[in-house]
Amino acid sequence: MKITKLTTFVVPPRWLFLKIETDAGVAGWGEPIVEGRAETVAALVAEMADYLVGKDPAPIEDHWTVLYRGGFYRGGALHMSALAGIDQALWDIKGKVLNRPVHDLLGGPVRQRMRVYGWIGGDRPDDLVAGAKDAAAQGLSAVKLLATEELQYLDSHAKVDAAVARVAALRAAMGPDFGIAVDFHGRVHRPMAKILARELDPFRLMFIEEPPLSEHAEGLREIAAVTSAPIALGERLCSRWDFKKILSDGLVDIIQPDPSHAGGITETRKIAAMAEAYDVAVALHCPLGPIALAACLQLDAVCHNAVIQEQSLGIHYNSTGDLLDYLADPSVFAYADGHVAIPAGPGLGVTINEDAVRRAAKDGHRWRPPVWRHGDGSFAEW
């Protein structure tokens, strides 16, 4: 069997899909994407195709090694995301050829279903109680929300009080056992993050995410000292080398690599194994499409330290397309009792509706992250 073609599809709302075809008629799908950089990642996939076309798709580890190390310059979000989608598609092909789900090829599952959470509240958190109740009605037992609107390095306590009031109302409405995670999103700089983390502590959060940006990880110790909530970080880290110091320094409780950014299934499993050695949990990042979620669930099935899975159904980005729109059988992601079953079909376990993908790709998208500014005109972290 030989690889014959790699085709990328820029599809709404902000995703990039990849199809790898073979001369045996077996095709695999992946989701290589950096949100806001779809066309750039597609160009990188096309460059990597020069190496892959004509080769046997089976030796995934060797292909990964060559595509990572062979270009001399390596790593970073763009390179690792392009490689991630290719890796996902190669695993999809291997599973289809052997008629087994990817998790079976990785040693077999340690669980049959995975807890999932949904997003509520939008970019500037609003109407959280209604959003959480809608999520519960969809079969979820946990949600994540953004902590605040934009914040300066030093900002008003009124903004902190407003964030605390929102979370307090959410906890009161949903009860003591409903999972609530608060994403600081890197938009809360360390001086305010210490204050906000301390003030939110009474609400028994599932975790606090990205209280500073990854490049300011040294500040995590100060933040951890004022909260009992687990600290999560890692969606902007793209390889085991990026995670090495975070783990060895004992800076986080939960890591959040994204299998569409962190080198795919092959690399993300190694990152998760590193984390397990430090007694650190994994909550894979995935505000993306159905192929990305399927890849996450294949990993969740085999990673003992996987604790909960992000998914994008109804997320505020999905106004022009949603998680289930490109699937031939959307029931594969049926949520119940806060969980979803690990897909058991061959490969990634999902069947892509290629006609829907090709129709959507005619429109494509030009999604870009918003540019925010503070009242004084300076750039504000989104």
Residue, then its C-alpha position, 0 to 999 in steps of 0.5 A: m500500500k502506498i500513499t497517493k494524495l494529501t488533500t486539505f479542506v478549510v471548513p467552517p467555522r474555523w477548522l482544517f481537515l486533511k484526507i490522506e488517500t492510498d492506492a488500496g482505496v483506504a483513506g484516513w482523516g486528520e485535523p491539522i489546525v492552528e486556529g486563525r492560521a488554517e491556510t498556513v498549516a495547509a501549506l505546511v501539510a502540502e510541503m510534508a506531502d512531498y515526503l509522504v506520497g509514494k510511501d507505505p503509510a504503516p510505519i507511523e513512528d518513522h514518518w513522525t520522526v522524519l517529518y519532525r526532525g528532517g526539516f532541521y528547524r522543528g517544533g512550534a504550533l504551526h509545524m506540530s499542528a501540520l504533523a498532528g493532522i498527518d499523524q491522526a490520518l495515518w493512525d486512521i488508515k492503520g485502524k481501517v486496514l486492520n479493522r480495529p479502533v486506534h485505541d486497540l492498536l495502542g494496547g487496548p482501552v483502560r476505560q469504556r467511556m470518558r467524562v466530557y465538559g462543554w463551554i458556556g458564556g462566550d468570549r466575555p462571560d455572560d448568561l452562565v446559569a442558562g448555559a450550564k442548565d442547557a449543558a446539563a440538559q444535553g447530558l453534561s455534568a461539567v462546564k468551562l467558562l472564561a473568567t473575565e473580560e480583558l484585564q490590565y496588569l493591575d485592574s479594578h476590584a470591581k471586575v474581580d467582584a463581577a467574576v466572583a459573583r458570576v461563579a457564585a451564581l453558577r455554583a448556587a444554581m447547579g449545586p455542589d457536585f456540578g463541575i465548574a472549570v474557570d479559564f483565565h485564558g492567559r488574559v489575566h496577568r500574574p498580579m490579578a491572577k493571584i487575586l482572582a484565584r484566591e477569591l474564587d477558591p470557595f467555589r470548589l472549582m474543577f480546575i483553573e486553566e492558564p492562570p498565566l500564559s505558558e511562558h510565565a509558568e514560574g508564576l504558577r507557584e504563587i498562584a497555587a499558594v492562594t487556591s486549592a483548585p487544581i491548576a491546568l495548563g498546556e494547550r499552547l505547548c506542542s511537544r514533550w520537550d515543551f512540557k518537560k520543565i513544566l512537569s519536572d518543576g512540579l508546576v501544574d496538576i493537570i496538563q492540556p496538550d491538544p492532539s491537533h497541535a501537539g504532534g498528533i496521537t503519537e506525540t500526545r500519548k508520550i506527553a501523557a505518559m510523561a505526566e503520569a510519571y509525575d502524578v499529573a492528570v491529563a485533560l486534552h484540549c479540544p475546542l475543535g472539530p469531530i476528527a480532533l475529538a475522535a483522536c482525543l477519545q482514542l487517547d483518553a481510552v488508553c491514558h490512565n491519567a486522563v480525567i475529562q475531555e473538552q468538546s466543542l458542541g455548541i461552543h460560541y465559535n461554532s456559529t457557521g458549523d458545529l461538531l456534528d455537521y460533518l459526520a455521517d453518524p452523529s450518534v457516535f458522540a452521544y452524551a449521557d450521564g456526563h460521559v461519551a462512549i469511546p468510539a469503537g469503529p475502525g481507525l478513529g471511529v468516526t465516518i466523515n461525510e465527505d460530501a458535506v466537507r467538500r460543500a463546506a470547503k467551497d465557502g471555507h472561512r477566514w476566522r481570525p482571533p479578535v483583537w482587543r484593546h484596553g481603554d488606554g488603547s494598549f493591546a489586551e490579551w484575548 
